[in-house]
Amino acid sequence: MNKPKLEIKLSFIIGLKEITLNEISQYPNLHVTKKEEDFVYLDFIQDFSQLECLRSVLLVSITSQDFIYHPLYISNHKSIVGNLVAMIIKGKKNKFKTFKIICAGSDSPEVRSIAEYIQETYRLTEEEDADIKIHIIKNDNAWEVGVQIMPRPLSIRDYKVSNIGGAMNPTIAYAVNSLCKLENADSYLNIFSGSATLLIEAGLCYPNLKRLVGFDNDKEMLSLAIQNIREAGLIKRIKLKEKNIFNKPNLGKFDVITSDLPFGMLVSKYEDIENLYRCFIEYCQEILNYGGTLVIYTSQHEILKKIILKSEFKVVKKLKLKFATSTNTYLYPKIFVCKFKKNGTKSF
Ligand SMILES: C[S@@+](CC[C@H](N)C(=O)[O-])C[C@H]1O[C@@H](n2cnc3c(N)ncnc32)[C@H](O)[C@@H]1O
């Protein structure tokens, strides 16, 4: 048997490929070998610590591909998957206690014999919600065997005190912020800050930002946001306010504004979404510095597009995303990067 060729597979939300490729390009020793719509492959590297820092990536796996790696072959050459598991748990045995195999026909005798081998060899228990996720899947022209390098997806951040419905996926927050040219900005406002995902990702990635401000009109959200901000070690840098957009709060002017707009059920029945979006755009016109950048994330893009068209803003870039929710329905949100139509000389 030839020695399996190993690769690193990074998965991300559909629509964020350019963001992930840009992030990878900041690490000179990460080499992309293949790009698909929602994952890329890299040349294998021994040290996973850099991979664990990637902020636009959902999952990282070590993989090996060959057209002969179907479950029957793997059940006769169990060390192929065993060596991947050994690599992941090396020196971290206390982090990994359980495993599961994701494979069509997971009850078949072949897959069961692989599971028994993993259980006995590495003293791991098979469980649905497992620390080690092993996959054996058929790609276009080959079978792929892979193991995720961490028990939790990379997108689950340590600063999240609790996971609430409506909170933004942190990889999307990273993407929104990376479209703002924050390295050249001093001040950052997040309107409709919710649990503060955008503010925290901005604070962690851009330590030079001088003024980080957010507001929301929901007390419970603000209290959860403060807990998250404290957990992230940013309590001294991020200022949160309880404000309603309809009152157009006076907070000064900003180089960058970001927003994950309320939508559907998340808007109170007393608020009309179109009015809310119009008020939001009018307010941004008043408080964004000339040359500044406004980046908006929303699933209700048709309403927003109409309002932007009639405003002082133009859309200079758009990203179309697609992902499944926890109830397995698909969302098709968009990110809009906006500038003033008549721009000043300074560009943030
Ligand atoms: C989609 S959520 C933002 C989620 C946030 N990005 C996060 O990661 O948690 C929209 C937020 O807008 C807030 N909101 C709705 N109407 C508002 C209004 N009139 N003024 C201020 N905030 C409002 C809601 O309380 C909610 O937290």
The ligand as an SDF file (V2000), in Angstrom:
LIG
                    3D

 27 29  0  0  0  0  0  0  0  0999 V2000
  -30.1680   40.6410   13.3550 C   0  0  0  0  0  0  0  0  0  0  0  0
  -30.0460   41.2400   14.9940 S   0  0  0  0  0  0  0  0  0  0  0  0
  -28.3340   41.6220   15.1610 C   0  0  0  0  0  0  0  0  0  0  0  0
  -27.5730   40.4190   15.6100 C   0  0  0  0  0  0  0  0  0  0  0  0
  -26.1240   40.6930   15.8980 C   0  0  0  0  0  0  0  0  0  0  0  0
  -25.3500   40.9460   14.6970 N   0  0  0  0  0  0  0  0  0  0  0  0
  -25.5090   39.5460   16.6820 C   0  0  0  0  0  0  0  0  0  0  0  0
  -24.5240   38.9470   16.2350 O   0  0  0  0  0  0  0  0  0  0  0  0
  -26.0560   39.1960   17.7310 O   0  0  0  0  0  0  0  0  0  0  0  0
  -30.8090   42.7960   14.8840 C   0  0  0  0  0  0  0  0  0  0  0  0
  -30.8420   43.5960   16.1710 C   0  0  0  0  0  0  0  0  0  0  0  0
  -31.5330   44.8160   15.9060 O   0  0  0  0  0  0  0  0  0  0  0  0
  -32.1410   45.2290   17.1140 C   0  0  0  0  0  0  0  0  0  0  0  0
  -33.2050   46.2180   16.7670 N   0  0  0  0  0  0  0  0  0  0  0  0
  -34.3980   45.9780   16.1680 C   0  0  0  0  0  0  0  0  0  0  0  0
  -35.0950   47.1560   16.0220 N   0  0  0  0  0  0  0  0  0  0  0  0
  -34.2930   48.1450   16.5230 C   0  0  0  0  0  0  0  0  0  0  0  0
  -34.4220   49.5710   16.6430 C   0  0  0  0  0  0  0  0  0  0  0  0
  -35.5340   50.1790   16.2410 N   0  0  0  0  0  0  0  0  0  0  0  0
  -33.4010   50.2700   17.1670 N   0  0  0  0  0  0  0  0  0  0  0  0
  -32.2760   49.6640   17.6180 C   0  0  0  0  0  0  0  0  0  0  0  0
  -32.0990   48.3120   17.5430 N   0  0  0  0  0  0  0  0  0  0  0  0
  -33.0890   47.5520   16.9960 C   0  0  0  0  0  0  0  0  0  0  0  0
  -32.6530   43.9460   17.7280 C   0  0  0  0  0  0  0  0  0  0  0  0
  -32.8090   44.0950   19.1280 O   0  0  0  0  0  0  0  0  0  0  0  0
  -31.5430   42.9450   17.3450 C   0  0  0  0  0  0  0  0  0  0  0  0
  -30.6390   42.7720   18.4020 O   0  0  0  0  0  0  0  0  0  0  0  0
  1  2  1  0
  2  3  1  0
  2 10  1  0
  3  4  1  0
  4  5  1  0
  5  6  1  0
  5  7  1  0
  7  8  2  0
  7  9  1  0
 10 11  1  0
 11 12  1  0
 11 26  1  0
 12 13  1  0
 13 14  1  0
 13 24  1  0
 14 15  1  0
 14 23  1  0
 15 16  2  0
 16 17  1  0
 17 18  1  0
 17 23  2  0
 18 19  1  0
 18 20  2  0
 20 21  1  0
 21 22  2  0
 22 23  1  0
 24 25  1  0
 24 26  1  0
 26 27  1  0
M  CHG  2   2   1   9  -1
M  END
$$$$
